[in-house]
Each structure stands twice: as C-alpha cells, then as structure tokens.
Amino acid sequence: MAPTPGSGNLSAVLQSQGNLVLEDTPTPQPQENEVQLQMAAVGICGSDVHYWTNGRIGDFIVKAPMILGHEASGVVSAVGSKVTSLKVGDRVAVEPGVPCRMCEFCKGGRYNLCPEMSFCATPPIDGSLRRYYCHAADFCYKLPEHVSLEEGALLEPLSVGVHACKRAGVTAGSRVLICGAGPIGLVNLLTAKAMGAASVAITDLEQNRLDVATELGADHAIRVDTRDIHEMVKRIHAALGDEPSITIECTGAPPAVQTGIHATKPGGVLVLVGMGPAELTLPIITAAVKEVDIRGIFRYVNCYPTALDMVATGKVNVKPLITHHFKLTETLKAFETAKTGEGGAIKVMIHCDQ
C-alpha cells in the first residue's frame, strides 16, 4: 500500500552529505504483514553520524535523500490485515533489518548475510527517525511492561554485542579483552559479563570512557597512552594475569587490531566488530603461528530475543549508556552532540513522541 499524503510526520532527512533537515514526509500505511508505529525512542548510532558527515560508509553511498535512524522503539498505531502477533497499543523494539526470507542465507539461519536485506537508514532504505514508520511485524518485539521504550531502542546495539560474543564463544570463565570503550565496546562488555566471562579488560584512548566501563563492570580499564603496541600487550597481560583467550575489537583502528592479534592467547579468537579502513596491515604470521581465529561480524542474527531477555531479567542494565536526551525537533543539536562527544556523550537518545 502506498503512503498516504499528509502532514505531521516530522522526519530527519539527510538531503546530502552534511545537510540534515527536519521536514514532513508522507505518513506510511502498513502493508498486510506490517505494523505502523508511532515512534518513541531512537538512538543515534555512529553510522548515522558517519552518513551525515561523510555521505557514505564503504560501498553504501547516499545518492538520494534518506531518513536516518535505526536504533528504535515505538508504539503500534495500526496493523496490517494479516498481522496477528501484535495489536494497537503494543510497545515494541524494532529490529531494523528485514531480509528476503527465501535465499540460502535466510533459510540457513544467517539472514544478516541476505543480499536483499532492507536495513533502516542504509542507502537507499529510509530509517525510523520520524513520527510514524511502518515495519515488518515479525521483526518487531513486544516489550514487557517493566522494560522501557528507551531500553527497547538499545536492544539494537546490544544485539551487536550478543552476536559478537556468540561468534567469539564467550562462556563461563572466559578471559576477554575488548578494544574500545565506545557504545559498542560497552555493550560487548555488558554482554560478556552476562554470559559468564570471568575477567574482562577494556582499552580506550579516553579516560572518561574507561571510567564508565569500570562502572559497568569492567575488571580492568587500560588507557592507551603509547604507540608501542608491544607495551600495550604487556599491560593487558599484566592486568588480566594471563593472555585473553578472546579479543573483541570494537574500534577498527589498525593499531588496536594489531594489538588484539599480539595479545590474544594461542588458539584464541579475535572478533572484528569495529569498522576502520578497508585495508590494513596485519601481523598475519603471528596470527597464523598462534592459530588465532580472526572472525568478522555483520550486524547480528537471531539476537534480539536474547538481548531482550538479558534486559528483561536484569542480567544487563543498558540505562547508564544513555547520557543525553533530545526531542525530535532538536535533532540537529542531538547529532552535533553525538559527533563531538560533548558532555561525555555515549548514547544520545531522540524522543520522537515529544
């Protein structure tokens, strides 16, 4: 069903690189297997900021106006004719990627690799930073009464942590190194601890981020204040009392990736989460002779139920990640805050219903 003309659907539209505007867009009506959502909370992701400032991420290029936002929650305001799982008034978290459901990756349970994936705010797909938005009902997850809409929006980055920790094989007793204490590093910290990691060390350039990591349960917070990779490895090993069997790299910075390979225990795993340069130099012989498995992740797959359960049961508390709140009408200020990190910003939340 095509969108119906109308006003009142204020949306954050990236017209072109560096040109983010608020404007009314048509209010969409749900197709038969969709729900219409009155959007509530939308977190600003690093990718949103990157599209705004650079106009592209790798091969994903903004060639036409695009609505931003993909860390989202909302309240069902209308349902498609075939939707039976949700009803008007339900509060839901939105998993922003909808796959084709028919290809070999979807049928094999790895729908995050679907070549036909429609992912919010990834060109040319519009995102959810607006008053009203429609989404596939089966990728909307009803929130228990005691889980807030803000927590629902944070299930998106938390799912990245769940997927990374699953790919890494984090389990009870694991000794883990996390490179980077930004939002994604912090959700990996929370997830690793919830999955039973015995000891987690986290590194970062900024002390304020390390302080937050400590408050969230990091056993060791190590500031990167030297360019000497081998010195950093010594500090990591000294803090943990051993080599980490798992390293989760969340910065994408070449020195951090290199540090991760050198620091990881022989036979261990290095998971690449952070997006850095397309090509970089690696100590590949070191990785080979140590039999360190290097694994990538792309978004997440079948992780929202786990992330929701961790929040609902209290195993993970994502609330401290939210440092700033803005109304939808204050979107430009919110993006500036996320870009500069003003006021120790970690997760900036936009409230679309205000």
N, C-alpha and C positions, 0 to 999 in steps of 0.2 A: 504494500500500500504506500503510495507516495505521500510525502509530508504535506500537511495542510497549511495553507498560508495563515499567518497570524503574527501577532506581536507578543512580547512578554517573555520570549525565550532568549534572555540575555546570554551571550556566549563569548568565550575568549578565543578570538580568531587570530591565528598567525597569518597575516596577509602576505608577508615575505620576510626574509631574514632581517631581524631587528625591528620588525614592525608588528607588534602585538596590539590588537584593538579589542574593545568590547562593543558588540553590536547584536541587534536582534536577528535571529535566524528562524526559519520556519519551525514550528513545533511538530516533531515527528509523531506519527501514529503507529502503534505496534502492528507488525505483521502477525500472522496466525500463531507462530511459535515464539513471539516476543512479548516482553512487558515494557510499558512506558514507565519511566522512573522520574520522580521529582528528585533531582539530585540534592544530596545533603552535604557530604564532605568529600573534597578532592585534594589529595596531597600533591605537592609539586615534586616531580622526580628530576633527577639530574638530566635525563633525556629531554624533558620538556624545556629546560633551560638551554640545553645544547642546541635543540632545533631553533629556538628563539634567537640565540646569539650567532649560530653558525649556519643555519639553514639546511643542515644535513647531518646524518650520522652514517658514516660509511657509504654504502650504496643507496641508503634511504634518503632521498632528496626532496625537499619541499618545493614542488613545482607549481602549486596552486594553493589558495587559501585553505587552511586546515585548523579545525578546532583542537585545542590542546587538552591534555588531562587523561590519565588512565588509572590513577590510584583512587578508587572511587567507591562510594556507597550512596544509597538513596532509598526512597520510599516508593513502592509500587503505586502508580496513579491510574493505570489502565492495563488490561491484559488482552492478549490476542485470543482469537476464537478457540484455539486448540490447547491453550495453557491451562493445566490443572494443578500444577505444583505450587503456584503462588496466587495470591489474591490481593486486591487493592488494600493498601494499608500495611502490607508486609514490609519490614525493614530488611534490606539486603546488602551484601557486599557484592561487588561486580568483578568477576574475573574478566579482564579486558580483551582477551584473545579468543576468537571463535573460529575453529578450524572447519575444514570441509566435511569431516566425519567419515569420508569414504576412501581416502588414499591409504597406501600401505603403512604410513606412519601413524595415522589416526587409528586404523584397525589394529596396529601393533602396540597401541598404548603409549605412543610417543607423539601425541598430537601437537606438541610445541614445535616439532620439526615439519609440520604440514606446509607444503609450498603455497597453499591457497589461504593461509592464515589471514584473517582480518583482525588486526590488533589496533586498539584505540590509540589515536594520536601517533600512528606510524604511517607516513605518507603512502598512499593517498587517503587513508582512512581517518575520518573525523574522530575526535576524542569526546570526553564526557564532561568537560569543564563548562557547564551551561545549566540553565534552569531545568530543562527537560531533555531526556535522552531515552532512546529505545535500545534494548539489548536482548539477546537470546535468553529465554527463561532458564534454560538448563545450565547457563553459566552465571546465574545469579544465586547466591547462597543466603538463605534466610538466617537472620541473626537472632540468637536467643535474647530475651528481654534484658538480661543483665549485661549484654555486650553493646557498647555504644556505637553510633554510626561512625565516629572518628576511628575507633578500633577497627571497624569494618573496612574503612578505607586503607588502613595499614596492613590488612591481610595481603595486599599486593606485594609490597617489598618483603614482608615476612615470608611469603611463598618463595621468593628468590632464595632466602636463607634456608628454607626447608629443602628446596631442590639441590642447592649446593651441598648441604650437609649429607643428604642422601647419596649424592654422587660421590662424596668423599668417603662414605662409610663410617660416619661418626656414630659411636656407640658408647655404652657404659665403659668408663676407664680410658677413653681416648685422650691423648695429649695433642692439643691443637694449637697451631699458630694462625692468626688472622692478620693479614697485612691490610691496614687501612681501617680507621675508626669513623668513617662517614656513616651515613644511614644504612648502607648495605653491609658494611663491616659490622655494625652494631646489631643488625637483625641476625647475622650469622653467629655472632656471639651469643645472643639470646637463644637461638635455636640449638647451637652446640651444647650449651649448658642444659637445656631442656631434654636433650637426647642422651644426657648422661656423661658428657665429657668430664674427665677428672680434673684437667688443668687446661686453661686457655690463656695464651699470651696474645696480646694485640699490639700492633705498632702503628704509629702515625707521626706526621710532622708537627701536628698541633697539640699542645698540652691540654687545651680545653676539651678537645675531643677525647683524649685519653682519660681525663677526669670523669667524663660521662661514662666511658667504658668501664671504669672502675666501679662507679655507682651501679652499673647494670650487671656487675658480677664477674668482670674480668679478673683473673687471678694475678696477671702480670700485665702492666701497661708500660710499654717501652717507647720512648721518644726517639725518632730518627733524627739525629743531630750530627751525623757524619756521612760522608760519601763513601766511606770504606765499608764495602759490603761484608767482608770477612769479619770486621769488627762487630757489625750488627749481628752476624751469625753467632759470634761468641757470646754476645749479650743475651741473645734469645736462648741459647742452650743453657747459659748460667741461670737465667730466670726460671726456666722450666725444670732444670735439674737433669735434663736429657734432651735428645733430639725429638722434635714433634713428629709423630707418625703421619699427621695430616696437616697440610697447609692450605688455607683458603685465601687466595689473593684477590683483594677487592679494590685495588687502585688502578690497575692497568699500567702503572708506571714501570718502565723497563727495569730500573734498579730493584724495585720491590719483587718483580717476577724472578729476577736473578737471585736475589736473597732467598726467596722461597725455595728454589731448587737446591741451593747450597745448604740451607738449614734443615730440609726435610730428611728424616731418617731413611737409610737404605731400605728399599722395599715399600716405602710410603707412597702417599698420594698428594699431588698438587692439583688443586682445582682452580681454574682461571675464571673468575667472575667479573673483575673489572675490565672495562673496555678502554684500551690505550691505543697506541699506534697500530696500524695494520700489519706492520712488520717490525720485528725487533731482534736483537742479538741475544742468544741464549747460551748458557754453558751446557750444551746438549750432551757432550761426552760425560760430564759429571752426572747428568740425569740418567744417561744410559748405563754407566757402570754401577750406579747406585740402584738401578731398576726402580727409579721414581716414576710412577704413572702420572702423566700430565693429562688432565681431563678438562674439557670445556663444559660450560653450561649455557643454555639459551633459554632465558626466561624461566619457565617452570612447567611441570606437567603433573596433573593429579595431586596437587599440593594444597589447594585451597581448603579442602576438608580437614587436613592435618593442621594447617595454620589456624583455622577457626577453632578446632578442638583445643589447641595449645592455649589460645587466648581465653576461651570459654571456661576451661578448667583451672585457669590461674597459673599454669606452668610457665607462661610467658606474659610479661607485662610490657606492652608496647607504648603505654601512655607517656612515659618520660621522653620518648623520642620527639613528641610534638612540642616545639618550642615557641611557635608563632601562629597566631590566628588572624585571618583576614576575611572580610566579606567579599562576595563575588565582585562587587563594584570597586574593590581595592586590589584587583588582580595585578595591575602593573606594579604596585608597591610590593605586593607579595613576591612577584618574580624578581624584583630588584633585591629583596631581602635574601631570597634563596641563592641568587647569583653571588652576592657579596659575602654572605655568611654573617651579616650584621647581627650584633647582639647574640653571638654564639648560636646562630640558626643551625638546627639539624633537620627537622622536618617542619616545613611550612604548610599549614592547612588552610584551605579556602572553603568557606561555608557558603554553598550556593543557595541555601534557603534563607539567607539573611540579606 
